[in-house]
Amino acid sequence: MAELDQDRAAEIVIDTQHDSSGVPIVTVSGELDVSNAAALQAAVASIVAEHPERLIFILSGLRYMDSAGISVLLGAAAEVKAVHLRDPSPVVRRVVELTGLAGVLSMEP
């Protein structure tokens, strides 16, 4: 896992698009940690600059997420009315639930 090899960035894939009603969707897969959270932050910043009311993250392919990932998600939640985590992986679901952030980062099955 990324936390064991601090000399290289964890592998992450970020894809952004909009659904048919114009809601931005960010799909993230791989491992999200301090070594690559800036890439996701940059993608989110360009989206929130458009002032959407809500933002959807599809996180089914995310195998690992640390506090840096949570920080990016919370930053997004501070900028838009609603952040939805669609189909979060078991790892993401557990991190959100254990941190008590399910009320801020709503999870859709």
RARAPE-V544984 format. One record per residue. RES is the residue in three letters. D_LAST is the distance of its C-alpha to the last C-alpha in whole Angstrom. Layout:
# RARAPE-V544984
res->(RES & RES)
d_last->(D_LAST & D_LAST)
This chain:
# RARAPE-V544984
res->(MET & ALA & GLU & LEU & ASP & GLN & ASP & ARG & ALA & ALA & GLU & ILE & VAL & ILE & ASP & THR & GLN & HIS & ASP & SER & SER & GLY & VAL & PRO & ILE & VAL & THR & VAL & SER & GLY & GLU & LEU & ASP & VAL & SER & ASN & ALA & ALA & ALA & LEU & GLN & ALA & ALA & VAL & ALA & SER & ILE & VAL & ALA & GLU & HIS & PRO & GLU & ARG & LEU & ILE & PHE & ILE & LEU & SER & GLY & LEU & ARG & TYR & MET & ASP & SER & ALA & GLY & ILE & SER & VAL & LEU & LEU & GLY & ALA & ALA & ALA & GLU & VAL & LYS & ALA & VAL & HIS & LEU & ARG & ASP & PRO & SER & PRO & VAL & VAL & ARG & ARG & VAL & VAL & GLU & LEU & THR & GLY & LEU & ALA & GLY & VAL & LEU & SER & MET & GLU & PRO)
d_last->(26 & 27 & 28 & 31 & 32 & 33 & 35 & 33 & 29 & 26 & 25 & 22 & 21 & 20 & 20 & 20 & 20 & 19 & 18 & 20 & 20 & 21 & 18 & 18 & 16 & 16 & 15 & 16 & 17 & 19 & 20 & 20 & 23 & 27 & 28 & 26 & 24 & 27 & 26 & 22 & 24 & 26 & 24 & 22 & 26 & 26 & 23 & 24 & 28 & 27 & 26 & 22 & 21 & 17 & 16 & 13 & 12 & 10 & 11 & 10 & 14 & 15 & 17 & 18 & 18 & 21 & 22 & 23 & 20 & 19 & 22 & 21 & 18 & 19 & 22 & 20 & 19 & 23 & 23 & 21 & 20 & 16 & 14 & 10 & 9 & 6 & 5 & 7 & 10 & 11 & 14 & 12 & 10 & 13 & 15 & 14 & 14 & 17 & 19 & 18 & 16 & 13 & 15 & 16 & 13 & 10 & 6 & 4 & 0)
